[in-house]
Amino acid sequence: MNQTERILRHLETCGSISSLEAMQEYGIMRLASRINDLKKAGYPIRREMVTRMNRYGETVTIARYSLSGR
């Protein structure tokens, strides 16, 4: 199974994924590139920008991807 297939399976089973989750779970360092591959293949991907706190207590914004309509 390649990286794009792993991301698609994760989106189908878990609903969404962030770059940190992709790195920790699958060792995928370039999630945005794999998401682009899925979009090119015709999958309806939605991006939501989410605000979180990092380990230093600073506010950061991250992208969370999901399949549209789920």
C-alpha positions as CSV (number, residue, x, y, z in Angstrom):
1,M,0.0,0.0,0.0
2,N,1.4,3.4,-1.0
3,Q,1.2,6.6,1.0
4,T,-1.8,8.0,-0.9
5,E,-3.7,4.8,-0.3
6,R,-2.9,4.9,3.4
7,I,-4.2,8.5,3.6
8,L,-7.4,7.6,1.8
9,R,-8.0,4.6,4.1
10,H,-7.4,6.9,7.1
11,L,-9.9,9.5,5.8
12,E,-12.5,6.8,5.2
13,T,-12.1,5.1,8.6
14,C,-11.2,8.0,10.9
15,G,-12.8,11.0,9.1
16,S,-9.9,13.5,9.0
17,I,-6.1,13.8,9.3
18,S,-3.5,16.5,10.0
19,S,0.1,16.6,9.0
20,L,1.2,15.7,12.5
21,E,-1.0,12.6,12.5
22,A,0.2,11.6,9.1
23,M,3.8,11.9,10.3
24,Q,3.2,10.0,13.6
25,E,1.0,7.3,12.2
26,Y,2.4,6.6,8.8
27,G,5.8,8.4,8.5
28,I,4.4,10.7,5.8
29,M,6.2,14.0,5.8
30,R,4.4,15.7,2.8
31,L,0.7,15.2,3.5
32,A,-0.3,18.2,1.3
33,S,1.3,16.5,-1.7
34,R,-0.6,13.2,-1.0
35,I,-3.8,15.2,-0.6
36,N,-3.1,16.8,-4.0
37,D,-2.7,13.4,-5.5
38,L,-6.1,12.4,-4.1
39,K,-7.7,15.5,-5.5
40,K,-6.2,14.8,-8.9
41,A,-7.6,11.3,-8.7
42,G,-11.1,12.8,-8.2
43,Y,-11.6,12.5,-4.5
44,P,-13.5,15.4,-2.9
45,I,-11.1,16.6,-0.2
46,R,-12.1,19.4,2.2
47,R,-9.5,21.5,4.1
48,E,-10.3,23.1,7.4
49,M,-7.9,25.4,9.1
50,V,-7.9,24.7,12.8
51,T,-6.3,26.8,15.6
52,R,-4.4,24.9,18.3
53,M,-1.8,25.5,21.0
54,N,1.8,24.2,20.4
55,R,4.0,22.9,23.1
56,Y,5.2,26.4,23.9
57,G,1.7,27.7,24.5
58,E,1.6,29.6,21.3
59,T,-1.4,29.7,19.0
60,V,-0.8,28.0,15.7
61,T,-3.1,27.2,12.7
62,I,-3.0,23.8,11.1
63,A,-4.8,22.2,8.1
64,R,-7.1,19.3,8.8
65,Y,-8.2,17.3,5.7
66,S,-11.4,15.2,5.3
67,L,-13.5,13.8,2.5
68,S,-16.3,16.1,1.6
69,G,-19.7,14.8,2.4
70,R,-18.6,12.8,5.4
